[in-house]
Amino acid sequence: MSMARILGVVILVIGVALLVTGYNASESAVDQISETLVGRYTDETIWYLIAGVAGIVGGVLMMVFGRKR
């Protein structure tokens, strides 16, 4: 397995962890109140979700198109 594919797997795992963290944060009482009053989640939760999706996409792309040896 090439180093780019291994790095892709690592980035994918980190992306999944960030996405799960963002989802759990969105279910918290503070975020539920924020969503009810303001109509959106807190900035921290949004960044976790964005970073998680970006990590998943980047990891998959590196695994698929990673340098082949």
N, C-alpha and C positions, 0 to 999 in steps of 0.2 A: 504494500500500500504506500502511495507516495505521501510526502510530507504535506502537500496541499490538501489532499483528501483527509488526512488525519486532522489538520487544522480546521477543515470544514466540519468535521464531526464535532470537534470541541466547540466551535462557534454555534453550531446547531443546538447542542446541549445547553449552552449558556443562554441562547435565545429562548428555548423552551422554559428554562428556569425563570427568566425575566418575565415572560408572558404569564406564567402561573402566578408569580409574585404580583404582577399588575392586576390579574383577575381577583386574587384574594384581597388586594387592597381596595378594589372597586366594591367589594361586598362588605367593607367595614362600615361601622356606624357613621364615622366622619364623612366618608364619601357618599353614603346614602343621603345624609342631610345636605351635603353640598349639592348633590344632583337635584334634590327636591327644591332647594331654595334658589340655586343659581342656574340649574339646568345642565350642568356638566360636572365631570369628575375633577378632582384636584389635579394640579399640574404634575405633581409627582407620579400619580397613577397613570396619567396620560403618557408620560415619558417612559415608564416601565412597559406599557403596552406597545408603544412605538419601537422601543429598543428590542423588545422581544420579537416582534414581527420582522424587523430588519435583520436580527440575528438568525432567525429561522430561514429567511429568504437567502441571506448571504451564505449561510452554512450549506444549504442545499445546492446553491450555484457552485460553490467551491468543490463540493463532493462530485457533482456531475461533470463540471468543466475543468476540474483540477488537472494539473499537469500530469500527463500519463507517462509512465516509464516502461 
